[in-house]
Amino acid sequence: MDCCCHKTKERSEDEIKKLLNRLSRIEGQIRGIRGMVERGAYCTDILVQSAAVTAAVNAFNKELLANHIRTCVATDIRDGKDEVIDELVETLQKLMK
């Protein structure tokens, strides 16, 4: 499997479907929050929905990161491309801001 060459990745149909489903749910949540703002919803109600979006984005990131480690990172390490470790550390630092 040729993973992260040229900064692209081939994903299985199942992986694509799962990721796109998560993103569709997140888009729906964002549209819902927008509607709440437009309707003048109470602040805490909007904040609760915003927290749900944050949790959904975090779940998306966890799934994508786990797949990345299992495929791209593992393959690159097996191929002796240790620089992928620095890339992974940098990515994790960005996610933890």
C-alpha positions in Angstrom: 0.0 0.0 0.0 1.4 3.3 -1.0 0.2 5.7 1.7 1.5 9.2 2.2 3.6 9.6 -0.9 3.2 13.1 -2.5 0.9 14.0 0.4 -2.1 12.0 -0.9 -3.7 8.9 0.4 -5.8 6.2 -1.1 -8.7 5.3 1.2 -11.0 2.4 1.1 -14.6 3.0 0.2 -15.6 2.2 3.7 -13.1 4.7 5.2 -14.3 7.4 2.9 -17.9 6.7 3.6 -17.3 6.8 7.4 -15.4 10.1 7.2 -17.9 11.7 4.9 -20.8 10.7 7.1 -19.1 12.3 10.1 -18.5 15.4 8.1 -22.1 15.5 6.9 -23.3 15.3 10.5 -20.9 18.1 11.5 -22.2 20.3 8.6 -25.7 19.7 9.8 -24.8 20.7 13.4 -23.2 23.9 12.1 -26.2 24.8 10.1 -28.4 24.1 13.1 -26.2 26.5 15.2 -26.4 29.1 12.5 -30.2 28.8 12.6 -30.2 29.2 16.4 -28.2 32.4 16.1 -30.5 33.7 13.4 -33.6 32.9 15.5 -32.0 34.6 18.6 -31.7 31.4 20.6 -30.5 31.6 24.2 -26.7 31.7 24.6 -26.3 28.6 26.7 -28.4 26.6 24.2 -26.0 27.7 21.4 -23.0 26.9 23.6 -24.3 23.4 24.2 -24.7 22.8 20.5 -21.2 24.3 19.8 -19.7 21.9 22.4 -21.4 19.0 20.5 -19.7 20.2 17.3 -16.4 20.3 19.0 -16.9 16.7 20.2 -17.9 15.7 16.7 -14.8 17.3 15.2 -12.6 15.6 17.8 -14.2 12.2 17.0 -13.5 12.8 13.3 -9.9 13.7 14.1 -9.4 10.7 16.3 -10.7 8.4 13.6 -8.6 10.0 10.9 -5.5 10.0 13.1 -5.9 6.3 14.1 -6.1 5.4 10.4 -3.1 7.5 9.6 -1.0 5.8 12.3 -2.1 2.3 11.3 -1.4 2.9 7.6 0.9 5.7 6.6 3.0 6.0 9.7 3.4 2.2 10.2 4.3 1.7 6.5 6.8 4.6 6.5 8.5 3.3 9.6 8.7 -0.2 8.2 10.3 1.4 5.1 12.9 3.2 7.2 11.3 6.7 6.7 11.8 7.8 10.3 11.0 11.4 9.4 7.3 10.4 9.6 7.7 10.3 13.4 8.6 14.0 13.5 5.6 14.8 11.2 3.3 12.8 13.5 4.6 14.6 16.6 4.1 18.0 14.8 0.6 17.0 13.9 -0.2 15.9 17.4 1.1 19.2 18.8 -1.2 21.1 16.4 -4.2 18.9 17.5 -3.5 19.6 21.2 -3.5 23.4 21.0 
